[in-house]
Amino acid sequence: MKIGIFGGSFDPVHEEHVRYAQAAIHALSLDKLLIVPSRIAPHKLFGAAASGEDRAKLCKIAFSSLPQAEVSDYELEREETSYSFLTCRHFAEEFPNAELFFLVGADMLEDFFTWKNPEDILKNVTLVACGREEPILKTLHEKFRARFGCDFLPIDHIGRAVSSTEIRVKLAFGKRPDGVPAEVLREIQRRSLYTEPVILEALALEKPERREHSLRVALMACERANGLKIPFHRALFAAALHDCGKYISLDSPLLKGFVPPDAPEPVMHQFIGAYLAEHRFGIDDEEILNAIRYHTSGRKGMSTLEKLIYLSDALEAGRNYPNVESLRKLFWEDLDLCLEAFLEEQLKYLREKGQPIYFLTEEAYFWVKNR
């Protein structure tokens, strides 16, 4: 009997998960494919954005067309972190006479060497991965054999890029995301999963083009957040609300009790936005509030979240100015170097245009440069 194990957060499950499962069933002649949603995925750091019960139900809907597929709640019922070596060990004990295959995504294959107890995994299963470009695949085969004394099994499936993070962000913004099976999307909408009423209320204060900007900022920030160990919800709320004060005048009744600081007009909306986030939308996370409060000017002593929102606002996909592409590349490589480079260009631009420089921005530059 041949059994595949396909684990992941499935947060939410999307079309590429289903296509990969179909390809694996066909390529490996699987009798059974166990879909195993994780309780707490180590690479996610802060858990899923939907409950385990929700994600399992969505998986049952998504994989219902595959008779070999069966959703397992093994990891969801565990109290501990969902380490793959424990899952593989469990199913090896449950199916002692079966040939087991453990499916991983192409992007995860290169990280397998850093997983907890990878040798233990390979004692119980054959590792399976999507096909890759030939030079990369050859290098990985060689590295794999040198490290483990065995090899992984590629299958001929190169899926299109679908991001669960992008799907969650678009759902939070009230958008219809691509890449979600229609039945799954209907269930998400029916149960109001991944929705954020506060975000929709804040976006209602913005003009349509500004809402699109905020969406692009959130997509950029949330994709980068996990690698910076920033919780998804912090990046999402800070990005989504960062411009909620953009079109609010100082005499608005929404700002009753607000004391405006001595700041130039172009940066005033950041202070208004932080006030609204706290006093109208109930945000009490000081780190989120500061990310909103300084997203235009920056400041010395910025937290990682503040840097993330500041740079995502400056570099989102709709921005177009000299050197933006090189700055975007640096954004994914080193946030501090990117911050220093952007601030340097910003100060240079303001000086060349003869525009005043807000003291917080200048302090931010010297602070990051001298670190």
C-alpha atoms as one frame of an Amber mdcrd trajectory, in Angstrom:
protein
   0.000   0.000   0.000   1.327   3.425  -0.935   0.401   6.357   1.314   1.294
  10.006   0.876   1.445  12.535   3.704   0.788  16.159   2.785   1.153  18.560
   5.700   0.953  22.306   6.035  -0.920  25.156   7.632  -3.399  25.317   4.712
  -4.230  28.843   5.849  -6.256  28.812   3.693  -6.057  25.844   1.360  -5.790
  26.954  -2.277  -5.900  25.580  -5.805  -2.185  24.842  -6.001  -2.422  22.557
  -2.966  -5.060  20.543  -4.809  -3.070  20.427  -8.060   0.022  19.228  -6.214
  -2.015  16.515  -4.511  -3.420  15.381  -7.868   0.051  15.241  -9.399   1.435
  13.244  -6.461  -1.423  10.735  -6.515  -0.861  10.148 -10.219   2.958  10.108
 -10.185   3.309   7.861  -7.125   0.218   5.678  -7.704  -0.946   6.485  -4.186
  -3.690   4.430  -2.582  -4.201   7.090   0.083  -3.147  10.697   0.564  -3.349
  12.034   4.113  -3.942  15.796   4.286  -2.548  16.923   7.650  -3.300  20.531
   8.710  -0.806  21.671  11.331  -1.680  22.902  14.805   1.306  25.258  15.086
   3.689  25.241  12.141   7.272  26.058  13.283   8.008  28.112  10.147   4.892
  30.219  10.698   6.063  31.163  14.206   2.775  32.648  15.320   0.257  30.015
  14.267  -2.529  30.210  11.733  -4.998  32.995  11.049  -7.951  30.565  11.204
  -8.695  27.848  13.716  -7.621  24.272  13.126 -11.259  23.232  12.875 -11.892
  25.876  10.204  -8.847  24.899   8.167  -9.663  21.188   8.359 -13.197  21.833
   7.118 -11.906  23.910   4.207  -9.454  21.118   3.341 -12.275  18.569   3.258
 -14.099  20.783   0.781 -11.020  21.462  -1.357  -9.876  17.837  -1.644 -13.351
  16.288  -1.913 -12.862  15.597  -5.638  -9.907  13.286  -4.897 -11.142   9.884
  -3.661  -7.685   8.998  -2.325  -7.507  12.141  -0.147  -8.369  11.988   3.544
  -8.041  14.882   6.011  -6.302  13.860   9.248  -6.661  15.746  12.537  -3.538
  14.137  14.027  -1.550  17.377  14.356  -4.585  19.452  15.301  -5.230  17.258
  18.332  -1.658  17.492  19.586  -0.789  20.057  22.244   2.799  20.394  21.041
   4.263  22.091  17.991   3.661  20.241  14.723   7.108  18.885  13.942   7.214
  16.783  10.792   9.440  14.078  12.265   6.785  13.291  14.877   4.058  13.167
  12.241   6.051  10.837  10.008   6.914   8.614  12.961   3.231   8.435  13.955
   2.006   7.328  10.530   4.868   4.853  10.159   3.622   3.210  13.355  -0.020
   3.377  12.234   0.739   1.867   8.806   3.758  -0.406   9.439   3.442  -2.270
   6.141   2.855   0.725   3.906   5.309   2.613   1.711   5.140   6.195   2.939
   5.848   9.371   0.982   6.115  12.826   2.563   5.192  15.692   0.222   6.866
  19.074   0.520   6.624  22.175  -1.610   9.473  23.123  -3.893  10.345  26.111
  -1.724  10.562  23.920   1.377  12.976  21.428  -0.140  15.953  23.774   0.201
  15.053  24.375   3.864  14.760  20.670   4.696  18.361  20.595   5.913  17.435
  22.976   8.759  14.364  21.066   9.920  14.226  19.421  13.326  15.527  15.824
  13.131  15.492  15.449   9.331  17.264  12.085   9.584  14.372  10.789  11.665
  11.956  11.810   8.914  13.923   9.919   6.284  13.937   6.748   8.383  10.179
   6.532   7.977   9.300   8.136   4.642  10.559   8.963   1.193  10.709  12.711
   0.723   8.869  13.944  -2.367   9.153  17.397  -3.929   7.845  19.234  -6.975
  10.106  19.359 -10.009  12.523  22.311 -10.259  14.755  23.857 -12.862  17.422
  21.307 -13.771  20.568  23.096 -12.441  18.926  23.739  -9.063  17.521  20.225
  -8.906  20.901  18.660  -9.652  22.599  20.681  -6.915  19.948  19.723  -4.393
  20.247  16.035  -5.260  23.998  16.183  -4.685  23.639  18.094  -1.417  20.931
  15.727  -0.224  22.944  12.581  -0.912  26.060  14.047   0.699  24.185  14.951
   3.884  21.775  12.040   4.316  23.161   9.176   2.239  19.863   8.904   0.361
  17.868  10.962  -2.107  14.517  12.686  -2.437  12.039  11.868  -5.185  10.993
  14.641  -7.578   7.674  14.567  -9.373   7.024  16.370 -12.623   4.866  19.199
 -11.335   5.818  22.846 -11.374   2.889  24.780 -10.001   2.101  28.422 -10.409
   2.833  30.777  -7.548  -0.098  31.102  -5.136   0.424  32.789  -1.768  -1.779
  32.007   1.231  -0.527  35.269   2.763  -1.752  37.235  -0.257  -5.107  35.460
  -0.074  -5.532  36.332   3.628  -4.614  39.984   3.036  -7.053  40.355   0.147
  -9.843  38.725   2.141  -9.153  41.133   5.033  -9.475  44.017   2.555 -12.806
  42.721   1.264 -11.274  41.654  -2.065 -11.929  38.476  -4.021  -8.590  36.618
  -4.127  -7.326  34.496  -6.995  -6.317  30.882  -6.499  -9.029  29.757  -4.068
 -11.398  26.959  -5.154 -14.900  28.350  -5.618 -16.454  26.033  -3.013 -13.779
  26.958  -0.499 -14.252  30.674  -1.117 -18.009  30.347  -0.662 -17.468  28.650
   2.704 -14.960  31.323   3.755 -17.450  34.040   2.889 -20.399  32.219   4.445
 -18.568  31.915   7.760 -16.833  35.322   7.515 -13.396  33.755   7.893 -10.325
  35.976   7.460 -12.483  39.113   7.597 -11.462  42.169   9.611 -14.370  44.621
  10.171 -12.033  47.212  11.693  -9.927  47.248   8.549 -12.955  47.734   6.302
 -14.191  50.567   8.510 -10.806  52.305   8.380 -10.503  51.874   4.617 -13.873
  53.574   4.201 -12.152  56.822   5.264  -9.811  56.648   2.264 -10.327  57.470
  -1.406 -10.447  54.443  -3.754  -6.921  54.947  -5.111  -5.563  55.297  -1.569
  -7.256  52.030  -0.573  -5.425  50.306  -3.425  -2.177  51.797  -2.142  -2.921
  50.505   1.360  -3.596  47.039  -0.081  -0.227  47.027  -1.863   1.517  48.140
   1.335  -0.181  45.334   3.267   0.736  42.713   0.654   4.387  43.744   0.766
   4.564  44.035   4.547   2.778  40.772   5.296   4.884  38.754   2.851   8.049
  40.086   4.520   6.768  39.869   8.102   7.279  36.161   8.762  10.974  36.297
   7.903  11.313  39.142  10.407   9.421  37.221  13.127   6.633  39.770  13.099
   3.139  38.354  13.747   0.943  38.463  10.664  -1.839  40.380  12.423   0.527
  43.181  13.477   1.840  43.698   9.971  -1.690  43.503   8.553  -3.313  46.009
  10.900  -0.416  48.475  10.805  -0.317  48.423   7.004  -4.079  48.508   6.509
  -4.607  51.443   8.880  -1.431  53.406   8.167  -3.191  55.979   5.949  -6.590
  56.096   7.656  -5.913  59.730   8.646  -4.918  60.856   5.144  -8.144  62.695
   4.353  -9.277  63.718   7.844  -9.106  67.445   8.544  -8.074  68.740  11.952
 -11.549  70.132  12.600 -13.239  66.768  12.014 -15.430  65.511  14.885 -13.496
  62.238  14.598 -10.520  64.052  16.143 -12.225  65.336  19.278  -9.508  65.369
  21.935  -6.642  65.179  19.434  -3.786  67.610  20.100  -1.841  68.101  16.842
   1.935  68.139  17.153   4.157  70.810  15.631   4.682  68.991  12.353   4.616
  69.915   8.644   1.460  69.183   6.680   2.868  66.227   4.667   3.467  64.165
   7.829   0.486  65.299   9.936  -1.707  62.451   8.681   0.535  59.868  10.387
  -0.291  61.345  13.812  -3.960  61.635  12.905  -3.957  58.017  11.758  -2.454
  56.746  15.014  -5.053  58.726  16.982  -7.913  57.258  14.943  -6.478  53.757
  15.187  -6.436  53.999  18.960  -9.513  56.067  19.757 -11.902  55.111  16.949
 -10.818  51.620  15.915  -9.737  50.304  19.318  -6.132  49.391  18.514  -4.275
  49.147  21.826  -1.067  47.535  20.563   1.559  50.268  21.016   3.838  48.718
  18.410   1.096  48.888  15.776   0.237  52.446  16.806   3.865  53.554  16.502
   4.178  51.945  13.083   1.242  54.095  11.961   2.441  57.182  13.890   5.848
  57.305  12.165   5.212  55.681   8.785   5.910  58.891   6.834   8.715  60.490
   8.826  10.454  57.561  10.448  12.259  58.228  13.717  15.306  57.112  15.645
  14.842  53.913  17.595  12.316  52.443  15.155  11.111  48.927  15.944  11.278
  46.241  13.269   7.558  46.655  12.608   7.988  50.421  12.208  10.778  49.879
   9.689   8.656  47.337   7.844   5.665  49.642   7.443   7.800  52.711   6.665
   9.614  50.879   3.864   6.553  49.013   2.556   4.803  52.377   2.228   7.773
  53.781   0.317   8.489  50.757  -1.892   5.107  49.150  -2.624   4.549  47.957
  -6.179   2.792  51.149  -7.274   5.782  53.376  -6.522   7.936  54.407  -9.464
  11.038  56.545  -9.008  14.798  56.232  -9.623  16.468  53.311  -7.784  13.191
  51.903  -6.463  13.951  48.450  -7.878  17.348  48.248  -6.194  15.766  49.401
  -2.937  13.071  46.707  -3.257  15.745  44.073  -3.726  17.520  45.322  -0.605
  14.196  45.274   1.268  14.083  41.476   0.982  17.743  41.061   1.865  18.469
  43.427   4.770  15.876  45.768   6.251  18.381  48.043   8.010  20.557  48.517
   4.940  17.431  49.242   2.931  16.277  51.782   5.520  19.621  53.572   5.476
  19.747  53.643   1.675  16.187  54.926   1.342  16.592  57.625   3.989  19.798
  58.793   2.346  18.009  59.146  -0.991  15.033  60.803   0.663  17.173  63.446
   2.364  19.107  64.053  -0.845  15.863  64.529  -2.781  14.449  66.997  -0.235
  17.651  69.044  -0.218  17.789  69.173  -4.019  14.176  70.339  -4.142  14.785
  72.899  -1.415  12.073  71.377   0.746  12.168  71.416   4.548  13.415  68.282
   6.294  11.411  67.123   9.306  13.732  66.580  12.265  12.442  63.033  12.913
  13.479  61.938   9.427  16.986  63.355   9.806  17.325  61.749  13.251  16.196
  58.427  11.790  18.910  58.566   9.134  21.781  59.297  11.528  20.455  56.703
  13.966  20.390  53.858  11.444  23.652  54.984   9.814  25.533  54.957  13.133
  24.211  51.604  14.338
